[in-house]
């Protein structure tokens, strides 16, 4: 049986209203607010998940195949 590393990426989404003079300023303010902990996204903000698998290759097997 083979071994796989599966990366799970969850997506959370929240819309907030920002007063600003431009789109760039609004995004910057939202990011600053988020960094300051003003917006906490949790399970209620869940909108989906992706799963990506990659076959694990052990180091010995790579060396046998001449890979590094």
N, C-alpha and C positions, 0 to 999 in steps of 0.2 A: 504494500500500500504506500502511496506517495504522501508527502507532507506538503502543506500549503500554508503560506502566510496570507491571511485575509484582512484587508484594511476596511474598517467600517467608518464611514463618514456620515455623521448626522447633520442635518440642516435645520437651524432654528431661524425664525423670521419674526421681526417686529417692525411696525411702522410707527414713527414718532413725528410730531409736528414741530418744526423748527422755524423761528422767525429769523430771516437773514436777507442780505442784499443781493445774494447770488447763489446759484446751485453749489459752487465750490465752497462758499462760506457755510452754507447749510450742512454740507457733508462734513466739513471740518468741525463745526460745532457739535454735530451728532457724535462724531468720533471722540471728541474731547469729553463730552458727557458720558459716553460709554466707558471710556478709560477711567473716568472718575467714579464709576459704579452707579451712575444714575439709572441705567437700564440693565436689568438682570433678566436674561432670557433663560427660560426653563422648559420643562416638558409641555407646558401649555402653548409654547411657541414652536413646537415641533412641526415641521412640514414634510419631512422625508428622510430617507437614508439610502446610501449607495454602498454596494459591496464589491470589492475588487480583489480577486485572488491572484497570487503569483506563486508558481511552484518553487519550493525550497530546493536549493541545490547545495549539498554539503560540500565542505572545502575539499575533502579527499576526492570526491567525484569530479570536481572541477579540475584538480591537479591531474587526474587520470586522463581527462579529455584535453589536456594542454591549455586550459584556460587559467586566467589569473584574476 
